[in-house]
Amino acid sequence: MKESNRQIAYFSMEIALAPELPTYSGGLGMLAGDTVRAAADRALPMVALTLLYRKGYFFQQLDASGWQTEQPVEWVVDDFLTELPQRVTVTIESRTVYVRAWQYDVAGTDGSPVPVYLLDTDLPENSEWDRHLTDYLYGGDTWFRLCQEIVLGIGGVRMLRALGCSGLQRFHMNEGHAGLLTLELLYEQAKKAGRAIFNQTDVETVRSLCVFTTHTPVPAGHDQFPLEFVRRALGPCCGDLESMKEVFCCGGLLNMTYLALNLSHYVNGVAKKHAEVSRQMFARYRIDAVTNGVHPATWASPPMQALFDRHIPGWRSDSFMLRYALSIPPAEVWDAHQKSKRRLIEHVNKLTNAGLDVDYFTVGFARRVATYKRADLLFHDLERLKAIAAKAGPFQIVFAGKAHPQDAKGKELIKHIFQARDALRGHVKVAYLPNYDWDQARLMVAGSDVWLNTPQPPMEASGTSGMKAAVNGVPSLSVLDGWWIEGYIEDTTGWAIGEICDLQPVGQDRIDCDAASLYDTLEQVVIPAFYKNRGHYVDVMRHAIALNGSFFNTHRMLLQYVLKAYFE
Ligand SMILES: *Cc1c(COP(=O)(O)O)cnc(C)c1O
C-alpha cells in the first residue's frame, strides 16, 4: 500500500510490537500493539506512530526481600528496526531538535503489513540532552515528559508528512500523550489558508480529523503541564494558546485530556463503566464506549492455537469465530490447557525454584503493581488462606508485575507479597516471577487455572489480561470493574468477587468485604469445582473462550472504531 493511501494515523506513547522490543510498559502498549495487529489482519489503511525507547521502560530485578531495582534494557535497535532516511525537526526552547524514524512492519494474517514508525532523537546534530529525549518510556520529570510529547505529537505529524502520508483522514490519539498533534494540525490548516495564526474554522476542521480514547479514571493518569513550561518549550505558538485558553487549558495548566477532548469529534472510554465514569469527570463532553480487546492469535498459547486450528479454521483473521469453541470436545480443551499449564510451571520452577505442582489448582495474578490494583488483597488473611488449602484442596499462586520506578508504595507492595510467600511456606506455594513482560504474560494467562483480578472499583478502566486468559479458556475470578462487568456470567465465564461490597465505603471496610468474598468464593465455589466437578470446570473454560474470547478482541473493537470514529 502506498503511504499516500493510508487513511488512519494511530498515535501512542507505547506500542508493544514484539517480545524482543522494550517499547511498552503495560496494558496501554499491549492494547496499542494488539490494535495494530488486528488492523494488519483486516488490511486497514493505518500507520502507527510512537517513540523509540533505547533503554526501554526498565529491566526489573528483585532482591531476596522483594525490593525492586531497575536497570536500563539493553537491546540492539538495528537488529529489529529499519532506519529511514527522512529527517524532521521540532523546536524546543528555540533549539532545533532533529528527529529520525525507524520502521517496524506489523504483519497480518493475510500479509498486508501496517507500518509503525518509531521516532528517535539520538542524532549527532542534537545536544546531549536532546539526544536522550527518547531513551526512556515514562522516565524523567514533567518537563522531560512535555518534551517527549512534543516529539511524539508535533514531530509525529511532521514525520508522517515527510514520509508521504498526505491522505490521512483520521488521527487517533491512544490516550492524551499525543495530544500536541492537534496543535500541529491547527498550524497546517492555518498555513494552508495563508494565515500565521489558526482560527475557529481551523479548530472545526481539526476536530473532524481527530479521535481520542481516554484510558484512566485516575486523575494522576491525565498529563498536565504548567503553561509556563509550554511557553518555554514551544515559544511563539503560545500566543495562540493564550487566546484560546478555554480550548486547551484550565487553571494555568495545559491539560492534555482537555486538549484532546476539545479537538476530537469522537471520544471514547475503554469499557462501558469507564465511559460512564469519564462522563462524570468531563461533564461537558460526549463520551462513547468502545470496550477494549486483545488479539487472539497473539495471546492463544501454542497448544490452544493448535486446538483452534483443528476445530475452528479461520479463527486467526476472524475472532468472532471463537464462538464455535462450544463445539470443541471438553477433553481436548482440558488437554490443551494441561499442556499450557506444564509450560508455565516448568518456567516458574526453573526461574524461582518454587516447586509448583502441575496437579495443583493454580491462581495467576500479573499486571503493573499500582496500588489501586491491590495485588496483595489475596494475602489479607494468611490464616484463612492456609485453612482454605487444608479444607478445599491444595492451591498455588503465581505473581508477576513491575512497580513504576518512582512508586515507593508499589515497591513496598512487592515486598509485602514476598513476606506473605515466606509466611505461607509449607501451606500454599507462592512464586513471584521477576521482570514481567510479554513472554511471561503469555505463559501466565494460558497456564493458570484461574485469572485473579482485585482492583479498587471504579479505578480499573478496562483491564485486558483477563481477556487474554479468556482466549486460553482460563476463567476470571475478579472484582466487578472494567471489562469484567460486561464479561462475567456467574459460574459460566468465571466468578465475581465482592458483588455485595459496592455498598461499602471506600477504605478498610471495602477491603475487608472484598477479601472475605474472595476467600468464600475460592473455598466454596472455585476450588471445589476444579477438584470435584471437573466437567463443570471445563464447561466454564469453554464458555470463557466462546462468549468472551469471541467478543473481547481487537477485531470487534477495531470494527467499532471503523463504524463510529474512522469512516462514519
Ligand atoms: C496485558 C498486559 C498488561 C495489562 O494487564 P491488565 O490486566 O490490563 O492490567 C500489562 N503488562 C503486560 C506485559 C501485559 O501483557
The ligand as an SDF file (V2000), in Angstrom:
LIG
                    3D

 15 15  0  0  0  0  0  0  0  0999 V2000
   -1.8260   -7.3890   29.1610 C   0  0  0  0  0  0  0  0  0  0  0  0
   -0.6420   -6.8900   29.8730 C   0  0  0  0  0  0  0  0  0  0  0  0
   -0.7780   -5.8930   30.8420 C   0  0  0  0  0  0  0  0  0  0  0  0
   -2.1150   -5.3060   31.2170 C   0  0  0  0  0  0  0  0  0  0  0  0
   -2.8070   -6.1320   32.1230 O   0  0  0  0  0  0  0  0  0  0  0  0
   -4.0720   -5.5630   32.9000 P   0  0  0  0  0  0  0  0  0  0  0  0
   -4.7950   -6.7250   33.4010 O   0  0  0  0  0  0  0  0  0  0  0  0
   -4.8870   -4.8060   31.9020 O   0  0  0  0  0  0  0  0  0  0  0  0
   -3.5960   -4.6770   33.9610 O   0  0  0  0  0  0  0  0  0  0  0  0
    0.3680   -5.4340   31.4750 C   0  0  0  0  0  0  0  0  0  0  0  0
    1.5800   -5.9390   31.1790 N   0  0  0  0  0  0  0  0  0  0  0  0
    1.7420   -6.9190   30.2600 C   0  0  0  0  0  0  0  0  0  0  0  0
    3.1160   -7.4210   29.9910 C   0  0  0  0  0  0  0  0  0  0  0  0
    0.6430   -7.4140   29.5720 C   0  0  0  0  0  0  0  0  0  0  0  0
    0.8050   -8.3710   28.6540 O   0  0  0  0  0  0  0  0  0  0  0  0
  1  2  1  0
  2  3  1  0
  2 14  2  0
  3  4  1  0
  3 10  2  0
  4  5  1  0
  5  6  1  0
  6  7  2  0
  6  8  1  0
  6  9  1  0
 10 11  1  0
 11 12  2  0
 12 13  1  0
 12 14  1  0
 14 15  1  0
M  END
$$$$
